[in-house]
Amino acid sequence: MFNHEPADYDCPFCRLASGGGDSLTTQDDVVLRTDRALAFVASRWWPNNRGHVLVVPTAHHENLYDLPAPDGHAVHDVVREIAIAIRHTYDCQGVSTRQHNEPAGYQDAWHYHVHVFPRYPGDNLYNTRHLPDPATPEDRQPYVRRLSAYLGGVREDPEERP
């Protein structure tokens, strides 16, 4: 219901979930994986909120309307783990999450995903656009290393935290 994905859509999040990647995101960006959800440092950054993370279900669901409850719960659990990890490792003062549905809701990737942003006083997140160029793999790696170290490396279950 309320779908906008083109018939020939090649989903980048499905590629990542199945072990692949593309020119913007690779397996090296993944910081947490469960049976139903995956978290990775995003290549699209905002000027004052670098290193934000996307959390996606491993199965393809275009938006919130299509998302089965078990996958939604799994994504939420990973969002919480990532928010805690960001708060502990980024020297930020808070965390924001956001999720978009349909073009009018600012969705531009046709696979459900939740943004997890580090927040800083005066960062102006909601009044800025993302940077024009994607973050390079080298730019993303310090954030991947921090989160992976805190989370104990990419693991299959968030309950396995050391």
Accessible surface in RSA format (square Angstrom, percent):
REM  Atomic radii and reference values for relative SASA: ProtOr
REM  Chains: A
REM  Algorithm: Lee & Richards
REM  Probe-radius: 1.40
REM  Slices: 20
REM RES _ NUM      All-atoms   Total-Side   Main-Chain    Non-polar    All polar
REM                ABS   REL    ABS   REL    ABS   REL    ABS   REL    ABS   REL
RES MET A   1   135.53  70.2  98.54  65.2  37.00  88.1  93.02  79.1  42.51  56.3
RES PHE A   2   121.51  60.8 102.90  63.7  18.61  48.4 112.19  68.0   9.32  26.7
RES ASN A   3    72.38  49.9  44.63  43.1  27.75  66.8  25.46  61.3  46.92  45.4
RES HIS A   4    80.59  44.0  56.25  39.1  24.35  62.3  48.75  50.2  31.85  37.1
RES GLU A   5    63.18  36.3  41.22  31.2  21.96  52.3   6.71  13.0  56.46  46.1
RES PRO A   6    63.67  46.4  51.82  47.2  11.85  43.1  63.05  52.1   0.63   3.9
RES ALA A   7   120.22 110.5  68.67 106.0  51.55 117.3  81.79 115.2  38.43 101.8
RES ASP A   8   128.25  89.8 100.11  99.6  28.13  66.5  50.25 118.3  78.00  77.8
RES TYR A   9    58.63  27.4  30.80  17.5  27.83  72.4  31.07  23.4  27.56  34.0
RES ASP A  10    95.67  67.0  81.28  80.9  14.39  34.0  37.70  88.7  57.97  57.8
RES CYS A  11    12.24   9.3   6.70   7.5   5.54  13.0   6.70  17.0   5.54   6.0
RES PRO A  12    39.81  29.0  35.96  32.8   3.84  14.0  35.96  29.7   3.84  23.9
RES PHE A  13    19.73   9.9  19.73  12.2   0.00   0.0  19.73  12.0   0.00   0.0
RES CYS A  14    37.74  28.5  34.18  38.1   3.56   8.4  23.85  60.4  13.89  15.0
RES ARG A  15    71.57  30.0  69.26  35.3   2.31   5.5  50.12  68.5  21.45  13.0
RES LEU A  16     2.00   1.1   2.00   1.4   0.00   0.0   2.00   1.4   0.00   0.0
RES ALA A  17    19.37  17.8   3.41   5.3  15.96  36.3   3.63   5.1  15.74  41.7
RES SER A  18    97.83  82.7  56.09  74.9  41.73  96.1  52.58 112.0  45.24  63.4
RES GLY A  19    45.56  56.2   0.00   N/A  45.56  56.2  23.61  64.8  21.95  49.2
RES GLY A  20    32.35  39.9   0.00   N/A  32.35  39.9  31.16  85.5   1.19   2.7
RES GLY A  21    28.64  35.3   0.00   N/A  28.64  35.3   8.51  23.4  20.13  45.1
RES ASP A  22    47.96  33.6  27.90  27.8  20.06  47.4  30.90  72.7  17.06  17.0
RES SER A  23   114.51  96.8  72.46  96.7  42.05  96.9  59.10 125.8  55.41  77.6
RES LEU A  24    83.73  46.6  82.75  59.2   0.98   2.5  83.63  58.7   0.09   0.3
RES THR A  25    17.92  12.7  17.72  18.0   0.20   0.5   8.07  10.8   9.85  14.9
RES THR A  26    52.54  37.4  52.51  53.2   0.03   0.1  48.31  64.9   4.24   6.4
RES GLN A  27    62.07  34.7  50.40  36.8  11.67  27.8  43.78  93.2  18.28  13.9
RES ASP A  28   101.07  70.8  91.11  90.7   9.95  23.5  19.39  45.6  81.67  81.5
RES ASP A  29     0.87   0.6   0.87   0.9   0.00   0.0   0.00   0.0   0.87   0.9
RES VAL A  30     5.61   3.7   2.17   2.0   3.44   8.3   2.17   1.9   3.44   9.3
RES VAL A  31     0.00   0.0   0.00   0.0   0.00   0.0   0.00   0.0   0.00   0.0
RES LEU A  32     0.06   0.0   0.00   0.0   0.06   0.1   0.00   0.0   0.06   0.2
RES ARG A  33    46.32  19.4  46.29  23.6   0.03   0.1  20.66  28.2  25.66  15.6
RES THR A  34    15.05  10.7  12.59  12.8   2.46   5.9  11.57  15.5   3.49   5.3
RES ASP A  35   125.52  87.9 101.66 101.2  23.86  56.4  35.47  83.5  90.06  89.8
RES ARG A  36   109.01  45.8 107.18  54.6   1.83   4.4  24.51  33.5  84.50  51.2
RES ALA A  37     0.00   0.0   0.00   0.0   0.00   0.0   0.00   0.0   0.00   0.0
RES LEU A  38     0.00   0.0   0.00   0.0   0.00   0.0   0.00   0.0   0.00   0.0
RES ALA A  39     0.00   0.0   0.00   0.0   0.00   0.0   0.00   0.0   0.00   0.0
RES PHE A  40     2.48   1.2   2.48   1.5   0.00   0.0   2.48   1.5   0.00   0.0
RES VAL A  41     0.00   0.0   0.00   0.0   0.00   0.0   0.00   0.0   0.00   0.0
RES ALA A  42     2.40   2.2   2.11   3.3   0.29   0.7   2.40   3.4   0.00   0.0
RES SER A  43    12.04  10.2   9.82  13.1   2.22   5.1   0.06   0.1  11.98  16.8
RES ARG A  44    91.11  38.3  88.67  45.2   2.44   5.8  26.67  36.5  64.43  39.0
RES TRP A  45    11.38   4.6  11.32   5.5   0.06   0.1  11.32   6.0   0.06   0.1
RES TRP A  46     6.10   2.4   6.10   3.0   0.00   0.0   4.35   2.3   1.75   2.8
RES PRO A  47    42.50  31.0  35.50  32.4   7.00  25.4  35.50  29.3   7.00  43.5
RES ASN A  48    73.57  50.7  60.47  58.4  13.10  31.5  17.14  41.3  56.43  54.5
RES ASN A  49     0.32   0.2   0.32   0.3   0.00   0.0   0.00   0.0   0.32   0.3
RES ARG A  50   103.85  43.6  98.68  50.3   5.17  12.3  29.01  39.6  74.84  45.4
RES GLY A  51     0.00   0.0   0.00   N/A   0.00   0.0   0.00   0.0   0.00   0.0
RES HIS A  52     1.29   0.7   1.29   0.9   0.00   0.0   1.29   1.3   0.00   0.0
RES VAL A  53     0.00   0.0   0.00   0.0   0.00   0.0   0.00   0.0   0.00   0.0
RES LEU A  54    16.62   9.3  16.62  11.9   0.00   0.0  16.62  11.7   0.00   0.0
RES VAL A  55     0.00   0.0   0.00   0.0   0.00   0.0   0.00   0.0   0.00   0.0
RES VAL A  56     0.00   0.0   0.00   0.0   0.00   0.0   0.00   0.0   0.00   0.0
RES PRO A  57     0.00   0.0   0.00   0.0   0.00   0.0   0.00   0.0   0.00   0.0
RES THR A  58    37.33  26.6  23.42  23.7  13.91  33.2  15.47  20.8  21.87  33.1
RES ALA A  59    47.98  44.1  39.30  60.6   8.68  19.8  47.80  67.3   0.18   0.5
RES HIS A  60    69.69  38.1  47.03  32.7  22.65  57.9  46.35  47.8  23.34  27.2
RES HIS A  61    28.64  15.7  25.76  17.9   2.88   7.4  21.76  22.4   6.89   8.0
RES GLU A  62     7.77   4.5   5.96   4.5   1.81   4.3   3.64   7.0   4.12   3.4
RES ASN A  63     0.01   0.0   0.01   0.0   0.00   0.0   0.00   0.0   0.01   0.0
RES LEU A  64    92.44  51.5  84.00  60.1   8.45  21.2  84.00  59.0   8.45  22.7
RES TYR A  65    90.42  42.2  61.53  35.0  28.89  75.2  45.70  34.3  44.72  55.1
RES ASP A  66    47.84  33.5  27.39  27.3  20.45  48.4  20.10  47.3  27.74  27.7
RES LEU A  67    26.91  15.0   6.57   4.7  20.34  51.1   6.83   4.8  20.07  54.0
RES PRO A  68    56.06  40.9  44.55  40.6  11.50  41.8  56.05  46.3   0.01   0.1
RES ALA A  69    64.03  58.9  47.97  74.0  16.06  36.5  57.27  80.6   6.76  17.9
RES PRO A  70    71.01  51.8  62.43  56.9   8.58  31.2  68.21  56.3   2.80  17.4
RES ASP A  71     7.82   5.5   7.82   7.8   0.00   0.0   0.34   0.8   7.48   7.5
RES GLY A  72    18.44  22.7   0.00   N/A  18.44  22.7  13.27  36.4   5.16  11.6
RES HIS A  73   121.84  66.6 119.45  83.0   2.39   6.1  81.79  84.3  40.05  46.6
RES ALA A  74    17.95  16.5  11.22  17.3   6.73  15.3  17.04  24.0   0.91   2.4
RES VAL A  75     2.35   1.5   2.35   2.1   0.00   0.0   2.35   2.0   0.00   0.0
RES HIS A  76   116.15  63.5 113.32  78.8   2.83   7.2  75.08  77.4  41.08  47.8
RES ASP A  77    76.88  53.9  74.67  74.3   2.21   5.2  15.90  37.4  60.98  60.8
RES VAL A  78     0.79   0.5   0.79   0.7   0.00   0.0   0.79   0.7   0.00   0.0
RES VAL A  79    14.83   9.8  14.83  13.4   0.00   0.0  14.83  12.9   0.00   0.0
RES ARG A  80   135.65  57.0 131.02  66.8   4.63  11.0  45.12  61.7  90.53  54.9
RES GLU A  81    19.73  11.3  19.69  14.9   0.04   0.1   1.83   3.5  17.90  14.6
RES ILE A  82     0.00   0.0   0.00   0.0   0.00   0.0   0.00   0.0   0.00   0.0
RES ALA A  83    21.18  19.5  20.13  31.1   1.04   2.4  20.64  29.1   0.54   1.4
RES ILE A  84    47.46  27.0  44.66  33.3   2.79   6.7  47.46  34.2   0.00   0.0
RES ALA A  85     0.00   0.0   0.00   0.0   0.00   0.0   0.00   0.0   0.00   0.0
RES ILE A  86     0.00   0.0   0.00   0.0   0.00   0.0   0.00   0.0   0.00   0.0
RES ARG A  87   113.84  47.8 107.87  55.0   5.97  14.2  33.22  45.4  80.62  48.9
RES HIS A  88   122.58  67.0  88.21  61.3  34.36  87.9  51.69  53.3  70.88  82.5
RES THR A  89    31.77  22.6  14.34  14.5  17.43  41.5  20.47  27.5  11.30  17.1
RES TYR A  90     8.57   4.0   0.47   0.3   8.10  21.1   0.75   0.6   7.82   9.6
RES ASP A  91   125.72  88.1 109.14 108.6  16.58  39.2  40.25  94.7  85.47  85.2
RES CYS A  92     1.57   1.2   0.00   0.0   1.57   3.7   0.00   0.0   1.57   1.7
RES GLN A  93   101.61  56.8  78.33  57.2  23.29  55.4  45.94  97.8  55.67  42.2
RES GLY A  94    20.69  25.5   0.00   N/A  20.69  25.5  20.51  56.3   0.17   0.4
RES VAL A  95    46.11  30.3  13.56  12.3  32.54  78.4  13.56  11.8  32.54  88.3
RES SER A  96    21.17  17.9  16.22  21.6   4.95  11.4   7.26  15.5  13.91  19.5
RES THR A  97    68.19  48.5  47.03  47.7  21.17  50.4  14.45  19.4  53.75  81.2
RES ARG A  98    44.19  18.6  36.05  18.4   8.14  19.4  26.57  36.3  17.62  10.7
RES GLN A  99    47.11  26.3  21.97  16.1  25.14  59.9  15.51  33.0  31.60  24.0
RES HIS A 100    30.92  16.9  27.40  19.0   3.52   9.0  21.76  22.4   9.16  10.7
RES ASN A 101    27.14  18.7  18.97  18.3   8.17  19.7   4.92  11.9  22.21  21.5
RES GLU A 102    38.53  22.1  38.53  29.2   0.00   0.0   5.66  10.9  32.88  26.8
RES PRO A 103    73.35  53.5  55.74  50.8  17.61  64.0  58.06  47.9  15.29  95.0
RES ALA A 104   113.03 103.9  66.30 102.3  46.73 106.3  79.33 111.7  33.70  89.3
RES GLY A 105    31.52  38.9   0.00   N/A  31.52  38.9  25.00  68.6   6.53  14.6
RES TYR A 106    91.74  42.8  84.96  48.3   6.78  17.7  85.09  63.9   6.65   8.2
RES GLN A 107     6.62   3.7   0.23   0.2   6.39  15.2   0.85   1.8   5.77   4.4
RES ASP A 108    82.33  57.7  56.86  56.6  25.47  60.2  34.01  80.0  48.33  48.2
RES ALA A 109    15.93  14.6  15.08  23.3   0.85   1.9  15.93  22.4   0.00   0.0
RES TRP A 110    33.15  13.3  33.15  16.0   0.00   0.0  19.41  10.3  13.74  22.3
RES HIS A 111     0.00   0.0   0.00   0.0   0.00   0.0   0.00   0.0   0.00   0.0
RES TYR A 112    18.50   8.6  18.18  10.3   0.33   0.8   0.33   0.2  18.18  22.4
RES HIS A 113     8.66   4.7   8.33   5.8   0.33   0.8   0.61   0.6   8.05   9.4
RES VAL A 114    13.46   8.9  13.46  12.2   0.00   0.0  13.46  11.7   0.00   0.0
RES HIS A 115    16.93   9.3  16.93  11.8   0.00   0.0  13.13  13.5   3.79   4.4
RES VAL A 116     0.00   0.0   0.00   0.0   0.00   0.0   0.00   0.0   0.00   0.0
RES PHE A 117     0.00   0.0   0.00   0.0   0.00   0.0   0.00   0.0   0.00   0.0
RES PRO A 118     0.00   0.0   0.00   0.0   0.00   0.0   0.00   0.0   0.00   0.0
RES ARG A 119    49.52  20.8  49.20  25.1   0.32   0.8  14.96  20.4  34.56  20.9
RES TYR A 120    66.28  30.9  59.70  34.0   6.57  17.1  49.63  37.3  16.65  20.5
RES PRO A 121   110.12  80.3  76.65  69.9  33.46 121.6  89.32  73.7  20.79 129.2
RES GLY A 122    80.98  99.9   0.00   N/A  80.98  99.9  43.38 119.0  37.60  84.2
RES ASP A 123     6.05   4.2   1.25   1.2   4.80  11.4   4.49  10.6   1.56   1.6
RES ASN A 124    73.29  50.5  60.13  58.1  13.16  31.7  23.11  55.6  50.18  48.5
RES LEU A 125     0.76   0.4   0.00   0.0   0.76   1.9   0.00   0.0   0.76   2.1
RES TYR A 126   128.62  60.1  98.53  56.1  30.10  78.3  88.13  66.2  40.49  49.9
RES ASN A 127   122.23  84.3  88.74  85.8  33.49  80.6  23.80  57.3  98.43  95.1
RES THR A 128    40.42  28.8  21.92  22.2  18.50  44.1  27.37  36.8  13.05  19.7
RES ARG A 129   152.61  64.1 142.56  72.7  10.05  23.9  78.43 107.2  74.19  45.0
RES HIS A 130    41.19  22.5  31.61  22.0   9.58  24.5  25.49  26.3  15.69  18.3
RES LEU A 131    46.39  25.8  42.16  30.2   4.23  10.6  42.95  30.2   3.44   9.2
RES PRO A 132   121.81  88.8  88.76  80.9  33.05 120.1  96.11  79.4  25.69 159.7
RES ASP A 133   106.24  74.4  99.81  99.3   6.44  15.2  28.15  66.2  78.09  77.9
RES PRO A 134    68.38  49.8  54.38  49.6  14.01  50.9  56.90  47.0  11.48  71.4
RES ALA A 135     8.85   8.1   0.37   0.6   8.48  19.3   5.84   8.2   3.01   8.0
RES THR A 136    62.13  44.2  59.03  59.8   3.09   7.4  59.62  80.1   2.51   3.8
RES PRO A 137    67.16  48.9  67.03  61.1   0.13   0.5  67.16  55.4   0.00   0.0
RES GLU A 138   131.38  75.4 117.58  89.0  13.80  32.9  69.86 135.1  61.52  50.2
RES ASP A 139    65.73  46.0  56.43  56.2   9.30  22.0  11.39  26.8  54.34  54.2
RES ARG A 140     3.55   1.5   3.55   1.8   0.00   0.0   0.00   0.0   3.55   2.1
RES GLN A 141    45.51  25.4  45.51  33.3   0.00   0.0  27.46  58.5  18.05  13.7
RES PRO A 142    47.41  34.6  44.82  40.9   2.59   9.4  46.38  38.3   1.03   6.4
RES TYR A 143    38.10  17.8  38.10  21.7   0.00   0.0  10.71   8.0  27.39  33.8
RES VAL A 144    10.69   7.0  10.69   9.7   0.00   0.0  10.69   9.3   0.00   0.0
RES ARG A 145   145.24  61.0 138.87  70.8   6.37  15.2  70.54  96.4  74.70  45.3
RES ARG A 146    94.78  39.8  86.91  44.3   7.86  18.7  37.45  51.2  57.33  34.7
RES LEU A 147     0.00   0.0   0.00   0.0   0.00   0.0   0.00   0.0   0.00   0.0
RES SER A 148    21.91  18.5  21.38  28.5   0.53   1.2  18.86  40.2   3.05   4.3
RES ALA A 149    82.86  76.2  50.77  78.4  32.09  73.0  63.04  88.8  19.82  52.5
RES TYR A 150    59.59  27.8  42.58  24.2  17.01  44.3  41.38  31.1  18.22  22.5
RES LEU A 151     0.00   0.0   0.00   0.0   0.00   0.0   0.00   0.0   0.00   0.0
RES GLY A 152    44.83  55.3   0.00   N/A  44.83  55.3  17.39  47.7  27.45  61.5
RES GLY A 153    25.67  31.7   0.00   N/A  25.67  31.7  23.93  65.7   1.74   3.9
RES VAL A 154    73.16  48.1  42.53  38.5  30.64  73.8  42.53  37.0  30.64  83.1
RES ARG A 155    20.23   8.5  14.69   7.5   5.54  13.2  20.23  27.6   0.00   0.0
RES GLU A 156   100.35  57.6  94.47  71.5   5.88  14.0  56.26 108.8  44.10  36.0
RES ASP A 157    55.88  39.1  55.43  55.2   0.45   1.1  12.63  29.7  43.25  43.1
RES PRO A 158    20.66  15.1  17.08  15.6   3.58  13.0  17.08  14.1   3.58  22.3
RES GLU A 159   152.22  87.4 124.22  94.0  27.99  66.7  50.56  97.8 101.65  83.0
RES GLU A 160   107.36  61.6  82.22  62.2  25.15  59.9  41.11  79.5  66.26  54.1
RES ARG A 161    81.74  34.3  60.63  30.9  21.11  50.3  32.00  43.7  49.74  30.1
RES PRO A 162   135.24  98.6  67.74  61.8  67.49 245.3 107.59  88.8  27.65 171.8
END  Absolute sums over single chains surface
CHAIN  1 A     8005.6       6183.7       1821.8       4473.5       3532.1
END  Absolute sums over all chains
TOTAL          8005.6       6183.7       1821.8       4473.5       3532.1
